[in-house]
Amino acid sequence: MVRATFRFYEELNDFLPAERRRQAFTCACARAATVKHMIEALGVPHTEVELVLLNGESVGFDRVILDGDRVAVYPKFETLDISPLLKVRVHPLRVLRFIADAHLGGLASLLRMSGFDTLYDNAFEDGQIAEIAAHEGRVVLTRDRELLKRRIITHGCYVHALKPAQQLRELFERLDLARSAKPFSLCLHCNRPLREIDPELARPRLPPRIGALYSRFLFCDACDRLYWEGSHWRSMCALLAPLLNGKDLH
């Protein structure tokens, strides 16, 4: 029987039962089991993993585990370049384009508000999400561990928080999103880029009171929506400001 010792680090422990968290533990492995097979058999989606050290050396997911091996498993290192160590992927996660599953519509809207290209359709099935993510190089966002275990998904985040604002904060902290955010650059409805429009062109399309109160307008060429800095915009600024480390919201 093959037995190996595993140790998971940081937030990867959230996927483990309490008695295995933040400590090394030994367990039996199936014959010819790979690193990926055992990581997922223990409950951790491979998309959450950025680095695996086997007996102190970086290895890929396809490495077969041998009796007596010691496996250390680390999550994503977004603020530290570990490219020289990586074997599970060619590069650390840097592509900040997302696709959210059907349960994360609120988060998808907040990510668009923050300027992150985020696909969302509550009619997407898991297979569609996986295919789109693989084809377009998108990060899958979900609360479904089984979705993240699909082989063709290379990057994904299991979202722990339950409410959209908390989910947004979680992603900003985990993926160091503040440095890449471009608030109010994408349409909240269709995810396409916004552009400034001449107020004189915008006002005929608006109620007179709105046209008189505001002087700056953004327009989506794809769906013809207009945006202005009203009360909803101020609420969004209040949500984003603590996450952006002083970055200008305009």
Buried (B, 14 or more C-beta within 10 A) or exposed (E): EBEBEBBBEBBBBBBBEEEBEEEEBEEEBEEEBBBBBBBBEBBBBBBBBBBBBBEEEBBBBEBBBBEEBBBBBBBBBBEEEBEEBBBBBEEBBEEBBBBBBBBBBBBBBBBBBBBBBBBBBEEBEBEEBBBBBBEEEBBBBBBBBEBBBBEEBBBBBBBEBEEBEEBBBBBBEBBBBBEEBEBBBBBBBEBBBBEEBEBEEBBEBBEEEBBEEBEEBBBBEEEEBBBBBEEEBEEBBEBBEEBBEEEEBE
